[in-house]
Amino acid sequence: MKNLVLFDFDGTISKKDSMIEFLKYYSGKTKFYLTFLGHIHWIIGMHLGIIEKWRVKQKIWVHLFRNTNEVDFNQKAEFFSLHILPHILYKDALERIKSHKAGGDRVIIITASAANWISPWCKSFNVELISTCLEVKNGIVTGKIEGKNCNGIEKVHRIKQLLSLSDFKYIYAYGNSKGDKEMLDIASHPFYKFFQQ
């Protein structure tokens, strides 16, 4: 039987939040910081537990991404994923992924970030991806989240929609935050903040 290996991305494989880094790249630092200042009450509410994190994320995504041509957006996302993202990744995490792949394990990245700026890197590294999806209507990015934000218990739901856990001998999971708790709980071998040590 194969082993299943689940990796969170932001803060686990990456040293920085890929969403924040993509927003800076996509919109430019000035517009990025002005956007965050303009939504500071939402961000404070999120940290106080008054507003759900996914709502704040969607609010900012809509502000920055809405009415963008899907092809143009994905071109920028792909460039970021292949040329900028690799510079903020933990080398030890990449080596661990390679080790699991070499051992014949099934490796899946599962992240709350959007597939647009994570998927090209995953394809280049030959690993599967489960992620949050951006809504597109008639070839135009709306900025809204399609379906649910891939975080917390939703990570487990999405994993179980894709595969049967009983098909694997061991389950390895790597995470770094409370959004990974449920995913770590289903693992026979959970690793918390493993690459930050």
N, C-alpha and C positions, 0 to 999 in steps of 0.2 A: 504493500500500500504506500502511496505517496504521502508526503507531509504537506500541509497547507501553511503558507506563511503570509501573514497580514501586516502590512506596514502603513501606519499613518504617515502623512507627508510633512506637513508644516510643523517644524519644531522637532521632528523625529528624524527625517532624512535631510530636511533643510535647516540651516542655521537661523534663517529669518522666515517670516510669514510670506509665502509666495504671492498671496493676494495683495498684500501691501506693496511688495516690490513690483508686481505687475501694474498696479494702479499708478505708481510713480512713473514707471516707464511709459504707460499708455497715455496718461493725461499730462505728463510733465509735473515736476515737483511743485511749481507754484500753484497750479490748478488743484493738485492733490491736496496740498495743505489748506488751501482756501475751502475746498469741499469738506474736509474734516472739521474746520472751524465752523462752517455753516451748519454742520450736523452735530455740534458738540453736545447739545442737550440730549440728542438721541444716544450718543456714546456714553454720556454720564449715566443716563437711565439704564443702559445695558449693564454697566459696571455695578450699578446699585441693585440690579436684579429686577428692575421695574419693566424693562423692555427686553423681549427675547432677542438673542444675538442675531438670528436669521433675519429678523425684521430690519435691524440696523444695516446689516450687510446688503439686503435687497434695496433699501433706501439709497444707499451710496452707489450701488451698481446701476440703478435706474438713472440716477443723476448723471453718472459719467458715461454710461453705455447706450442709453436709449436712442433710437432712431439711427443706429449705426449699421451700415451695410455688413451683412454677415461675412462675406468674402474678405472685405477689408479688415474686419475685426480679427478674423482667424489668421490672416497673414501676419498681423502684428503679434498675435498670441503665439504663433508658431516660432517666429523669430525670437521672442522672449524665451520660450521654452527650450530652444536648442542652443541659444548663444549667450543668454544672461543667467538663466536659472542654474546651469551647471556650476557657476562660480559661488553659489551659496549653499552647496550641499556638503554634508559631512562625508569625508573620504571613508571613514570606518563603516558608515551605513552602506555606502556603495559596495564596499568589499564584502559586507555581510550578504547583501542581495546577490552578488556574484557567487558567493559560496553556496547559498541556498539553491540557486539555479544550477550550479555545477553538480549538486547532489540530487538533482531530479525533482526538487520540490516545486509545487505550484505557488508562485509569488503574485500577490495582488496588492496594489497600492489602493488604499481607501481613504478618501480625503473630502473635507468640506469645501475645498477650493473647486473652482470650475474646471471642467474637462478641457476647455479651450487652451489654457496655458499649462496644463499638466500632461495631457495626452501625447503631444509630440515627443516629449522627453521619455515617457513610458514606452512608446513604440521604439524609440532609438535604443532603449535599454532592454527591450523584449520582455516587458512585464505587463500584466493586466491592470486595468484601472476601473475603480468604482468611485464616482464623484458626484458632486452637485452639478446640475445642468442649468445652463442659461436658456431662457425662453427665446425662441426665434419665431417671428410671424412674417410670412411672405418675404423671406430673405432679409428681414430687418431684426437686429438684436433689440429686445425690449428692456433688458436689464433685470427683468423679473426672474425669480427662481422657478424653474419648471419642476413640478413635483415637490419633494421635500428636501430641505437642507441635509446633506449627508454628514451628520454629526450625532454623537451619543448613541441612543438605542437604534436610530435609523441606520447606522453603520451595520449593526447586526442583522436588521431586517433585510438590507440590501444584499448582504453576504448570503443569507439563507434563501433569498429569491434566486440567486445564481447557482448555488450548489448545495449538496448535502454534507454536513459536517461529519457524518458517520462514514463517509467514503475515504477519510484520511486517518492515517495512523496517529500522527501528532499534529497539533495546531500551535504554531508559533505566532505571537502577536507583539508588535513593537509600537508603543505610543508614548505620549509625553504630557497629556492633559486630561482633565475630567471628561472631555469629549470623547476620549478613547476608553473610558472605564468599562463600558459594556462589552466592547470588543476584546479587551484584555481578559475580561471575566470568562469568555468562552474558550480561552486558550489553555492548553495543557502546559505551555511554556510561555508565560507572559513576561515581557521586558519593558520596564517603565524608565524612561529617560536614559536608556542604555548607552546612547552615543554621546550624551552630554557629560558623562563621568570623566 
